[in-house]
Amino acid sequence: MQIPLINVHDHACAAQAALSPAAWAYFSGGAADELTLRRNDAAWEQWGLRPRVLQDLRAGHTRCQMLGKSWPMPLLVAPMAYQRWAHPDGESGMALAAAAQSCGFVLSHQTSTPLQDVAAWVAAEAMRGPLWFQLYWQARRDDLCALVQAAESAGYEALVLTVDAPVQGVRDRERRHDLTLPAGVRAVHGARASHEPVPGLCSGVLHRAPTWPDVHWLRQQTRLPILLKGITHSDDARQALDAGVAGIVVSNHGGRVLDTVPATAELLPEIAKLVRNDYPQATLLVDGGIRRGTDLFKALAMGAHAALIGRPAIYGLAHGGARGVAQVLRQLRDEFEMALALCGCPTPDAAHSGYLQKLSPLR
Ligand SMILES: Cc1cc2nc3c(=O)[nH]c(=O)nc-3n(C[C@H](O)[C@H](O)[C@H](O)COP(=O)(O)O)c2cc1C
């Protein structure tokens, strides 16, 4: 008998059954002891919801603002590498499902499908969400410029520069497996900055890592807005927005890079206070551990304009291709709409901290 897949946990079980042990370790795992990975999920549970009753919700909707434009849903699929390893539908199927569910899609620099092909599938979809391209810094600026121009020409609407992973995290779970990519799956636009071993931290990899002046330089190379992904400190949030980026993503890379970083649900309130007070034009996003529509509602109530999901979308892809992703997104959308309705909150931008209560641990 087929077990119905009605929530993200069910999709995770189906994905584990569909993937090889190595692929499961790669797609679901985190860094070191996976403390941040587990905390990301658990931290949303530490907030309770305080609904308001008898509200007039007849004008309610899920539209939201990101980068100065209105979009149907405050939910995006986060950039994730090598999606054709999870399922042959890969990045095209993921983007198509996101567009069909009116959610946004961020294509990873380490995509296993050319960026032009993915954009061609979805750019013309009338009800889609934002279509953005994520960048890792490259050793050669010419390579980076060429990629930026390709993303611009293909129709991507913003660049997301990931800044929290100048080196890869210590991934114990992955190291127990042979992570050789299957034949035909590779990062078609190159991976992270390659380097010759030189003295210094991490065999010289950091000689190629970006710094704040590089962010200024990147801004000069493109007409697209730039978001920095991987901000966990409010001083960095301020520095990023002072440097003129259009937005930031509060993210610890889903607990895959530096273990023991606090959960994003713990970091968001402080950063949101700064951004909403001092940079009202900036777009604020968050990811990490969002598994329920109520988690998305809590993120908005803390001050984010929208949130991204990573693993839940990969789980849908792994067991069901584009159809599986669409199921996951549809379920989260439904849960989110119910959270709005049941909290008595008509729209995403009406969510605020008054709907939240920090819970004390039960004994
Ligand atoms: C398998 C996998 C691959 C990822 N690849 C990238 C990547 O290429 N670029 C990037 O910026 N983040 C990458 N991330 C991090 C996600 O963009 C996102 O920050 C994280 O998955 C959010 O947490 P969640 O999985 O708990 O929703 C990856 C995450 C996963 C699970």
The ligand as an ORCA input file, in Angstrom:
! r2SCAN-3c Opt
* xyz 0 1
  C      22.189     19.417     -0.758
  C      22.378     20.881     -0.518
  C      23.155     21.630     -1.388
  C      23.332     22.990     -1.177
  N      24.034     23.720     -2.109
  C      24.127     25.068     -1.945
  C      24.746     25.860     -2.948
  O      25.182     25.372     -3.989
  N      24.811     27.202     -2.726
  C      24.315     27.794     -1.589
  O      24.408     29.002     -1.437
  N      23.716     27.052     -0.645
  C      23.596     25.724     -0.799
  N      22.922     24.989      0.136
  C      22.289     25.663      1.295
  C      20.839     26.063      0.946
  O      20.827     27.079     -0.029
  C      20.074     26.585      2.175
  O      20.809     27.617      2.783
  C      19.753     25.503      3.217
  O      19.523     24.254      2.602
  C      18.522     25.912      4.015
  O      18.260     25.010      5.033
  P      17.171     23.822      4.953
  O      17.749     22.771      4.068
  O      17.043     23.403      6.370
  O      15.883     24.400      4.397
  C      22.744     23.614     -0.060
  C      21.952     22.868      0.801
  C      21.747     21.517      0.573
  C      20.849     20.750      1.518
*
